[in-house]
């Protein structure tokens, strides 16, 4: 079941971690555009939603792996891709669906 959060909880240039259908999801606001992806770094399980966001790149806070939040692609290995989530904005709410398995 999708999760709804207030748009005001996602200021531009920031990310956060939420749970959708028992999955950890990283949600980011890149210049007013909301993006969401699998929130667990494949390297060591770090929380990507707590990472440093620079433009559309998030850096995992544990070991520095970077991912493009718009595509899910890892910067040093484009074949490694985080699952993207469905994002719908209705009024002042963001609805996020878990990534397809």
C-alpha positions as CSV (number, residue, x, y, z in Angstrom):
1,X,0.0,0.0,0.0
2,X,1.5,3.4,-0.9
3,X,2.5,5.8,1.8
4,X,1.5,9.5,1.9
5,X,3.7,12.2,3.4
6,X,3.3,16.0,3.5
7,X,5.2,17.7,0.7
8,X,6.4,20.2,3.3
9,X,8.4,17.4,5.0
10,X,10.6,17.2,1.9
11,X,12.5,20.5,1.5
12,X,14.5,21.1,-1.7
13,X,18.0,19.6,-1.5
14,X,17.1,17.1,1.2
15,X,16.3,13.4,1.6
16,X,14.6,11.2,4.1
17,X,13.9,7.6,4.9
18,X,10.4,6.1,5.0
19,X,9.0,2.7,5.0
20,X,6.5,1.5,2.4
21,X,5.2,-2.1,2.4
22,X,8.0,-3.2,4.8
23,X,10.6,-1.8,2.5
24,X,13.1,1.0,3.3
25,X,12.6,3.8,0.8
26,X,14.8,6.9,0.3
27,X,12.9,10.0,-0.8
28,X,14.5,13.1,-2.2
29,X,13.5,16.6,-3.3
30,X,15.7,17.7,-6.3
31,X,14.8,21.3,-7.2
32,X,11.2,20.7,-6.4
33,X,11.0,17.3,-8.2
34,X,10.4,14.4,-5.8
35,X,12.2,11.1,-6.4
36,X,12.2,7.8,-4.5
37,X,14.2,4.7,-4.6
38,X,15.2,1.6,-2.7
39,X,16.7,3.1,0.4
40,X,19.3,0.5,1.3
41,X,22.8,0.9,-0.2
42,X,23.8,-2.4,-1.8
43,X,27.4,-2.1,-0.6
44,X,26.9,-2.4,3.2
45,X,23.2,-1.6,3.9
46,X,23.6,2.1,4.6
47,X,20.6,4.4,4.7
48,X,20.6,6.3,1.4
49,X,17.8,8.7,2.6
50,X,20.3,9.9,5.3
51,X,23.0,10.6,2.7
52,X,24.3,13.9,1.4
53,X,22.4,15.1,-1.7
54,X,24.3,17.2,-4.2
55,X,22.1,18.0,-7.2
56,X,20.7,14.6,-8.3
57,X,23.5,12.5,-6.6
58,X,23.2,11.0,-3.2
59,X,26.2,9.8,-1.3
60,X,25.7,7.0,1.1
61,X,26.7,8.2,4.6
62,X,28.4,5.0,5.5
63,X,31.0,4.4,2.8
64,X,30.5,7.1,0.1
65,X,28.8,5.1,-2.7
66,X,26.9,7.5,-5.0
67,X,23.7,7.0,-6.8
68,X,21.7,9.2,-9.2
69,X,18.3,9.6,-7.5
70,X,16.5,10.2,-10.8
71,X,17.7,6.9,-12.4
72,X,18.9,4.8,-9.5
73,X,22.2,4.2,-11.2
74,X,25.4,3.9,-9.2
75,X,28.0,6.4,-10.4
76,X,30.9,4.0,-10.6
77,X,28.9,1.0,-11.9
78,X,26.0,2.0,-14.1
79,X,24.9,-1.7,-14.3
80,X,24.2,-1.5,-10.5
81,X,20.8,0.2,-10.2
82,X,18.6,0.9,-7.2
83,X,14.9,0.2,-7.7
84,X,12.8,3.3,-8.3
85,X,9.5,4.0,-6.6
86,X,6.3,5.4,-8.0
87,X,5.8,9.1,-6.9
88,X,2.5,11.0,-7.2
89,X,1.9,14.5,-5.9
90,X,-1.6,15.5,-5.1
91,X,-2.1,18.9,-3.6
92,X,0.3,19.1,-0.6
93,X,0.9,15.4,-0.3
94,X,3.3,13.0,-1.9
95,X,2.3,9.4,-2.4
96,X,5.1,6.9,-2.7
97,X,4.8,3.3,-3.9
98,X,7.4,0.5,-3.2
99,X,9.6,-0.4,-6.1
100,X,8.5,-3.2,-8.3
101,X,10.2,-6.5,-7.4
